[in-house]
Amino acid sequence: MLALEGAVEIPGIRISLPYEEEEVPEELPEAVYLLPTVVAPKLALKGLLVFSKEDKIFHLVQQACNRREVDISIARTLEATTEKLTTGPDIYHLIVIDGRYPNFLDAAEIAKAIRLTEGYNCATIVALVKRSFFESDATMTAFLDAGVNTCIVECYHLPYLNMELKQIISTTVKHYSIISTQEVLYTALNRIKDVLIITDNKFVIQYVNQAAAHLLGVLQKEPTKKHLSEYFVSDLTQWINALKPKDLTGDKPLDFAGTVLIKGKTLESTSFPVRARQLACYGRITTHLIFNVDVPVISQGDSSIASSHTRDFRGSFAAARRSSDLKGIPTESRRASAAKLAAMPLEAPITKIINLLSQLHENCSTDEAHLIDRVLDFLKYESLYSPQMKDIQMEDPIATELIGALITGSNVHSSRRSSNDSTIRTAVTRPTASLISTMKAAPLIMDSLKESLSWEFDIFRFEKITEKRPLLYLGMEIFDKFKVFTSMRMDQTVFKNWFLAVESRYHAQNAYHNSTHAADVLQAIGVFLSHFSKKEMSMDCLEESSALIAAVVHDIDHPGRSSAYLCNSNNPLAILYNDVTVLENHHAAYFFKLTLCDDSVNIFKNLEPDIYKSMRNIIIDMILATEMTRHFEHLAKFVSVFGGEMNCNKEIAAIEEDSALLMRRMLIKVADVSNPSRPYLFCVEWAQRIAEEYFQQTEEEKTQNMPIVMPMFDRCTCSIPKSQIGFIEYIVMDMLLAWDNFIDMPELITYTRNNLEMWKHLEEEGVRTIADVKRSCCYGLPTYSNGKSNSNAI
Ligand SMILES: Nc1ncnc2c1ncn2[C@@H]1O[C@@H]2COP(=O)(O)O[C@H]2[C@H]1O
C-alpha cells in the first residue's frame, strides 16, 4: 500500500519546485521541504544544432553549449534532423535551429517536424533569428505556433549567448524534465492498486486514479469537478472541520483517518477506512487533499484483513459491518475480496459476476446466502466447465469407458517404454490423379453432387465412386457453392492441388479417421451453412471459408490412434505438444505447414496479411475445438449464450465476436460427431468404422504391452450397440438439441432418436459384434465395406 507519509508525493504538487539540493532557497517552509520529493533526474544534457553551415555564430553557439555542458550533435537539413531524432541512440533535450536564412533552412517547418516526432513533445526548441525577425510579430508567432519555445537574437557576443542558454536551461529545459517526471508519476499512480482521490481544499475532486475509478464503478474522468460527497456518503462535517484549510507553518501536515461510507455505481454503499492528508502547493495554506481508501487485502488461506494499515483500521471496519454480515467470516472476506476485485485495474466478466453475487448476498435470506456462498465457491474453480466423471452415472461399463476416454482423455499413463514410431503409420504418398477413372466416373460423381447439401447425402457411395477421393470432389463442389475461390481470390487449380495434397495426407488405411470422415464433416458444415442462409442468418464470407477449410483439414494426418495412445507410447507428437491436445495441435500445424510450403497449394497466397491472420486464428480455434476433452466446456458456453429463444433474423456477423467464436466451435463440433444423426445405414457404418479403429488400437496396445486406453473395446467381446447408446445419450443428444434450437434442423433429432431406438432394440436382441450388426442390417442389404451400396435402404 502506498504510504502517504513516507513515500511518493503527488506530482504537480510537491515537485513543482524543481530545486536541486544546493539550490533550495532558505525561505522554503520547513514543512514543505521535509517531505520526500521526486526530483527530476539531473540531466546529462544532449543538444542538437540544426545549422545549414558552420559560420561564426554557429561556433559561438557551440562554445556556449560546451560551457553549459551540453553535449551537442549537428544536423544540416530537415531530413538529417528527423533521421537523428528517429534513428539515433540519443535523446535531445535542447534543439537550436538556425532561423536566420529561411532560404536554406525553414525553422518553422523543422520545429513542426520535431514536435511530430514521437517523444519530442517535451524537448526545448530554440530558434536563432536575426533581429529584424525578432521584431516581426508575424514571424515570431509563426515560430511559436510551429512549436518553438523561445527565440534568441543573432549576436556575436559570447557572454550574451551564454546567459541566454543558461536561462533557457534553468527554466524551460528543466521544467520540461519535471513535466516528464510527472508523467512517470501519474502513470505510477494510475497503475497502483491503492485507491487514491485528490480534491481541492473545497472537496471538489481533481483526480481519481484507476483503482478509485474501478471502486466507484465510473470512468476515470467522471468524478473530476464533482464534490466528494457524491461518493463519500457519510456525513463529512467532522472531516471538513478537521481538514479546514490551515496554515501549515510549524505544524506537521494533518492527517485524518476514519471510516467512510462510500457508494459507487457497482458498489452498494460500503464502509471503508479512509485516510486524508492536506497539502500546500502554493504558500502555506492547504490547497489539496489526498484521500487514500483502504481496501482490505485478504491473506492467503486466512480470512483476516491484512493490509499495511490493518491495525489502524480493523476496529472501525469491523464495527461498520452490517448485521447481515454476521453470517460468518466468509461473508466479510468475500465482501473484502469483492471490493478488492472491484478496485483492481483489470476487469474480467468473472469479476462482475462475483461483484453482483456479493451484492445479492447482502440483501438475501440466510438460506439464499448459503446457496450464494456455494456458487461463489464453485466459481473459484479453474476448471469451471470440466465435467467430473463421478457426476456421470452410467450403468454400462462400455459406455463409461468410451465417454471417460473421450471427455477426460483418461488412461494416459506415463509410459516407461521408449517410443515406437513404427506403430504410427506415416503419411501415404501423394496419389497421382487418375484422369481416366475420374473421367469415367464423372457423370456418376456429377449426379451424386446434386445432393451435396442434403442431410441424406450418401457419403459412402461417394467414397466408392470417387475411388476413395471424396474430399477432392465434394470439396471442390462445396467450395464452389460457397464461393470460397472468389472470397479467397484464388484460382481453382490451386484449390484442386490443395485438395489433392490434403486428401493424400489422410491415411486411407484408417477405418474411421480417413478422408471420407473429413468429407463427411465438410458436407455437414455445408448443410449447416446453407441452413443459416435459409434462416436469414449469415456468416461473413471469409468466416464461412475458414469454417469449410477447418472441416477439410481438421483430422489431417490422423494416425488412427487416440491422443492418449500417442502419450502412452511417448510418440514424438506427444513430446512436441507436451501431452496437451496432441492430435488437434498436430492437425492444425500440419495443415499450415503443408499449405504454406509451396505456392502451388498455397490457397492463402492472395490474401492481405490481416485477413490471412484472422482466417488462421479461426481455423486453428475450430480445429482445436474438436478435441473431446473440452466437449462439455464448449457445449456449456454455447448453451449459456445461445440456449434461449433464438432470434433467427439475427445476423451472425453482428453477433459479438466472443459469441461468434462459440458458434463456430459448435458448428465444427456438431459436424464432427454428427454421424449418429445421419440416416440409419450411414449411422451404422460409422459406428462400425469407429469401433474397428478402437479395436485395432486395443490390439496394438496389447501386443506392444502398453497401457490399454479402452480395454472394453475388444473385438471379441465389445457390444457395439452399447457403445453407441452411451455415445448418443451422453455426448451427442444434448449437443444436437442445443444445435437444433440454434439452427432449426429437427431432422437431426428425429434421426438420432430413431437410431438410438434401433441400437436399444439391437442390444435387447443380443447383437454385439460388428459382424452381428452387419448381419442384422436388414438381411441382404448390402453394406458399404463389401463395395455394394443401396441408398434406398436408408
Ligand atoms: N459413432 C461414434 N461412436 C463412438 N465414438 C465416436 C463416434 N463418432 C465419433 N466418435 C468419437 O468422437 C471423437 C470426436 O473426435 P475425433 O474425430 O478425434 O474422434 C472421435 C471418436 O473418438
The ligand as a Gaussian input file, in Angstrom:
#p B3LYP/6-31G(d) Opt

LIG

0 1
 N      -20.355000     -43.143000     -33.504000
 C      -19.356000     -42.983000     -32.628000
 N      -19.228000     -43.825000     -31.600000
 C      -18.245000     -43.692000     -30.681000
 N      -17.346000     -42.709000     -30.735000
 C      -17.421000     -41.830000     -31.754000
 C      -18.426000     -41.925000     -32.747000
 N      -18.254000     -40.922000     -33.619000
 C      -17.189000     -40.217000     -33.194000
 N      -16.688000     -40.765000     -32.076000
 C      -15.562000     -40.290000     -31.251000
 O      -15.709000     -38.874000     -31.116000
 C      -14.460000     -38.309000     -31.419000
 C      -14.537000     -36.927000     -31.962000
 O      -13.213000     -36.513000     -32.213000
 P      -12.253000     -37.423000     -33.111000
 O      -12.685000     -37.323000     -34.539000
 O      -10.853000     -37.105000     -32.785000
 O      -12.520000     -38.902000     -32.611000
 C      -13.876000     -39.228000     -32.477000
 C      -14.227000     -40.550000     -31.928000
 O      -13.282000     -40.905000     -30.979000

